[in-house]
Amino acid sequence: MPSWRQSLTLLLVCAAGLTAFVTYSYIRTDIPEHLNSFATQQDNVYYWSDGSELARSGWVNRQEMPLAKIPGPVRQAVLAAENANFYSDPGVSVTGMGRAVLRMATGGDTQGGSTITQQYVKNAYLDQDQTVGRKFDELLLAVKVDNRLSKDKILEGYLNTSWFGRGTYGIQRASQAYYGKEVGQLNVSEAAFLASLLKGASLYDPAISPKTHKRAVDRWNWILDRMVTTGALTPAERATYKVFPEPKAPPRTSSASGQPGYLADLAKTYFQKSAHISDAAFDLGGYEIHTTFDKPRTKALAKSVEAVREDFDPHHRDTDRFARTGAASVAPDGRILAVYGGPDFATQGFNESNSITIPAGSSFTPFVYAAALRDGVLRARGRPRTPVSPETVYNGDDNIPVQTPEGPYWDRNGKVVKGQNDGGRSWGQISLHDAMVHSVNSPFMQLGTDVGYDRVSRAAKDAGLLTSSFGPRVPAFSLGNSTPSALRMAGAYGTFAAGGVHTEPYSVARATRNGDALRLDPPDRERVFSTTVSSQVTDALRGALREQSPAAGPGLGASVAGKIGTTEDHTAGWFTGYDAGAATAVVVYRMDLKDLKPLPLTGVGGDAHADLTYPFRIWSDYLKSVATKQP
């Protein structure tokens, strides 16, 4: 063991070495001449699949605000929230840095522990990585900046470079984004809320969710109380601020209107997830996002929808009020080619092609059929599953009780569940192929029970539907009590078009930032049905198209497959079909977006069978207009 003299000598040598290292590092550290990219912004550009510009989004011009024009209460709220002793500290907090490094080393939260000077240095000169090396650079630069610049200049820079969410950097842009006013017009209450965003804008924007709203109110209250502690407010003044200053709804930063707005919004969501880009990083801009959207197809789809919607007259027919249309076209390899999201993204941000509120109805039955062909059926407990083929015969009569191995299926009201066909027609013994061709409900209600709802769910999920959209696993599950979006429905039918290989729908083919290519996670791709099962489903759907829509033949080609989808209460009408180039789903429904309650379609456009007429008309007009186009 070393003696105490040896230990002391070693300690002194280490301390001297550390001091020398820090001194040398400090001398060698220079304040950069230019602010880094985190202190500047660009817009983001989206491109069609052909390379032409689709849309632009983001704040392009930063509005610098001199500290003298930022009211005292705003500055005091920020200081109370982030660094109360800012004007007396040396620019760094050694204890805070120690805590931050310790949390970093143990895998904890790396936020906190920094003075305003350190945060400004991070915003203006460094990257956002949370590493020990970057923290050390921040410490040295903060000391130099504190020695070179006045405290007012540092605070001014901090307030003009900090991210406040909603695409904004700087207190002036934040004031405009959240309250629609100049920063000089903010009151103490509003200033306290904006100061809370510095802790993490996505955590405290009350418009995001009830959880973030509660978090924002709590943080707002804490900052006001803290301002009393720092002497910025008297207790009497604090008592006057009892009502949380609700900010206005988030502004739309996209320059796109019409359908391009819906497309850009879809691409943004996909891109951020696939490239692992945070909201803060995306708001910095500079991204060039090359989408999969096909301009001619998008225009053709919108034209087909708008031609039908000319029949709707909500001003003179109550039945036409709240009539909505969603549509999507997806290539067999997963590329989203076109969507119709609504009348105009600038006036309605709700994307009707991506809505998961509308029952699929009988357009869900191909997944029941595919599950049976793949997995067989189980009609008796303890017996092996029986294979199923398109020639397998089921009872197609109307009002036939659904049977389980133990007997009839009873619902919660004590009634036997029975399969009901459109128009009450009985078909007698009918093959599953013909039941699909003629859209006979009762065989598929029984078939789903025989296959097992868990296996039907798995087949629908494998095809591409989201489990979050699935309805209760009861006999009605086989007839479409689930609520997939048109986008997901198109992708799922596209699995049959791809011969049983499912590729997750994707909207971004590649992306760059400042000329550098970005890595995107590839879409999941998996064989989920055999080519035999897929061809059997496709064969039945080709027959269904010819039988259910005989007028569709001219101009569509013999290879096209598709199916009408209706619901028992006539609140939605679907048509989903595909050829070698794309699968397209169209849904027409009625819904007031205030309560999201489905309304009957009967009589929309003056048509008693609107749920049958309009979806098919849109789909066939669109398909005919792009029939000669290669995907």
Rosetta blueprint (number, residue, H / E / L):
1 M L
2 P L
3 S L
4 W H
5 R H
6 Q H
7 S H
8 L H
9 T H
10 L H
11 L H
12 L H
13 V H
14 C H
15 A H
16 A H
17 G H
18 L H
19 T H
20 A H
21 F H
22 V H
23 T H
24 Y H
25 S H
26 Y H
27 I H
28 R H
29 T L
30 D L
31 I L
32 P L
33 E L
34 H L
35 L L
36 N L
37 S H
38 F H
39 A H
40 T L
41 Q L
42 Q L
43 D L
44 N E
45 V E
46 Y E
47 Y E
48 W L
49 S L
50 D L
51 G L
52 S L
53 E E
54 L E
55 A E
56 R E
57 S E
58 G L
59 W L
60 V L
61 N L
62 R L
63 Q L
64 E L
65 M L
66 P L
67 L H
68 A H
69 K H
70 I L
71 P L
72 G H
73 P H
74 V H
75 R H
76 Q H
77 A H
78 V H
79 L H
80 A H
81 A H
82 E H
83 N L
84 A L
85 N L
86 F L
87 Y L
88 S L
89 D L
90 P L
91 G L
92 V L
93 S L
94 V H
95 T H
96 G H
97 M H
98 G H
99 R H
100 A H
101 V H
102 L H
103 R H
104 M H
105 A H
106 T L
107 G L
108 G L
109 D L
110 T L
111 Q L
112 G L
113 G L
114 S L
115 T L
116 I H
117 T H
118 Q H
119 Q H
120 Y H
121 V H
122 K H
123 N H
124 A H
125 Y L
126 L L
127 D L
128 Q L
129 D L
130 Q L
131 T L
132 V H
133 G H
134 R H
135 K H
136 F H
137 D H
138 E H
139 L H
140 L H
141 L H
142 A H
143 V H
144 K H
145 V H
146 D H
147 N H
148 R H
149 L L
150 S L
151 K H
152 D H
153 K H
154 I H
155 L H
156 E H
157 G H
158 Y H
159 L H
160 N H
161 T H
162 S L
163 W E
164 F E
165 G E
166 R L
167 G L
168 T E
169 Y E
170 G L
171 I H
172 Q H
173 R H
174 A H
175 S H
176 Q H
177 A H
178 Y H
179 Y H
180 G L
181 K L
182 E L
183 V H
184 G H
185 Q H
186 L L
187 N L
188 V H
189 S H
190 E H
191 A H
192 A H
193 F H
194 L H
195 A H
196 S H
197 L H
198 L H
199 K H
200 G L
201 A H
202 S H
203 L H
204 Y H
205 D L
206 P L
207 A L
208 I L
209 S L
210 P H
211 K H
212 T H
213 H H
214 K H
215 R H
216 A H
217 V H
218 D H
219 R H
220 W H
221 N H
222 W H
223 I H
224 L H
225 D H
226 R H
227 M H
228 V H
229 T H
230 T L
231 G L
232 A L
233 L L
234 T L
235 P H
236 A H
237 E H
238 R H
239 A H
240 T L
241 Y L
242 K L
243 V L
244 F L
245 P L
246 E L
247 P L
248 K L
249 A L
250 P L
251 P L
252 R L
253 T L
254 S E
255 S L
256 A L
257 S L
258 G H
259 Q H
260 P H
261 G H
262 Y H
263 L H
264 A H
265 D H
266 L H
267 A H
268 K H
269 T H
270 Y H
271 F H
272 Q H
273 K H
274 S H
275 A H
276 H L
277 I L
278 S L
279 D H
280 A H
281 A H
282 F H
283 D H
284 L L
285 G L
286 G L
287 Y E
288 E E
289 I E
290 H E
291 T E
292 T L
293 F L
294 D L
295 K H
296 P H
297 R H
298 T H
299 K H
300 A H
301 L H
302 A H
303 K H
304 S H
305 V H
306 E H
307 A H
308 V H
309 R H
310 E L
311 D L
312 F L
313 D L
314 P L
315 H L
316 H L
317 R L
318 D H
319 T H
320 D H
321 R L
322 F L
323 A E
324 R E
325 T E
326 G E
327 A E
328 A E
329 S E
330 V E
331 A L
332 P L
333 D L
334 G L
335 R E
336 I E
337 L E
338 A E
339 V E
340 Y E
341 G L
342 G L
343 P L
344 D L
345 F L
346 A L
347 T L
348 Q L
349 G L
350 F L
351 N L
352 E H
353 S H
354 N H
355 S L
356 I L
357 T L
358 I L
359 P L
360 A L
361 G H
362 S H
363 S H
364 F H
365 T H
366 P H
367 F H
368 V H
369 Y H
370 A H
371 A H
372 A H
373 L H
374 R H
375 D H
376 G L
377 V E
378 L L
379 R L
380 A L
381 R L
382 G L
383 R L
384 P L
385 R L
386 T E
387 P L
388 V L
389 S L
390 P L
391 E L
392 T L
393 V E
394 Y E
395 N E
396 G L
397 D L
398 D L
399 N L
400 I E
401 P E
402 V L
403 Q E
404 T E
405 P L
406 E L
407 G E
408 P E
409 Y L
410 W E
411 D L
412 R L
413 N L
414 G L
415 K L
416 V E
417 V L
418 K E
419 G E
420 Q L
421 N L
422 D H
423 G H
424 G H
425 R L
426 S L
427 W L
428 G L
429 Q E
430 I E
431 S E
432 L H
433 H H
434 D H
435 A H
436 M H
437 V H
438 H L
439 S L
440 V L
441 N H
442 S H
443 P H
444 F H
445 M H
446 Q H
447 L H
448 G H
449 T H
450 D H
451 V H
452 G L
453 Y H
454 D H
455 R H
456 V H
457 S H
458 R H
459 A H
460 A H
461 K H
462 D H
463 A H
464 G L
465 L L
466 L L
467 T H
468 S H
469 S H
470 F L
471 G L
472 P L
473 R L
474 V L
475 P H
476 A H
477 F H
478 S H
479 L H
480 G L
481 N L
482 S L
483 T L
484 P L
485 S L
486 A H
487 L H
488 R H
489 M H
490 A H
491 G H
492 A H
493 Y H
494 G H
495 T H
496 F H
497 A H
498 A L
499 G L
500 G L
501 V E
502 H E
503 T E
504 E L
505 P L
506 Y E
507 S L
508 V E
509 A E
510 R E
511 A E
512 T E
513 R E
514 N L
515 G L
516 D E
517 A E
518 L L
519 R L
520 L L
521 D L
522 P L
523 P L
524 D L
525 R E
526 E E
527 R E
528 V L
529 F L
530 S L
531 T H
532 T H
533 V H
534 S H
535 S H
536 Q H
537 V H
538 T H
539 D H
540 A H
541 L H
542 R H
543 G H
544 A H
545 L H
546 R H
547 E H
548 Q H
549 S L
550 P H
551 A H
552 A H
553 G L
554 P L
555 G L
556 L L
557 G L
558 A L
559 S L
560 V L
561 A E
562 G E
563 K E
564 I E
565 G E
566 T E
567 T L
568 E L
569 D L
570 H L
571 T L
572 A E
573 G E
574 W E
575 F E
576 T E
577 G E
578 Y E
579 D L
580 A L
581 G L
582 A L
583 A E
584 T E
585 A E
586 V E
587 V E
588 V E
589 Y E
590 R E
591 M E
592 D E
593 L L
594 K L
595 D L
596 L L
597 K E
598 P E
599 L E
600 P L
601 L L
602 T L
603 G L
604 V H
605 G H
606 G H
607 D L
608 A L
609 H L
610 A H
611 D H
612 L H
613 T H
614 Y H
615 P H
616 F H
617 R H
618 I H
619 W H
620 S H
621 D H
622 Y H
623 L H
624 K H
625 S H
626 V L
627 A L
628 T L
629 K L
630 Q L
631 P L
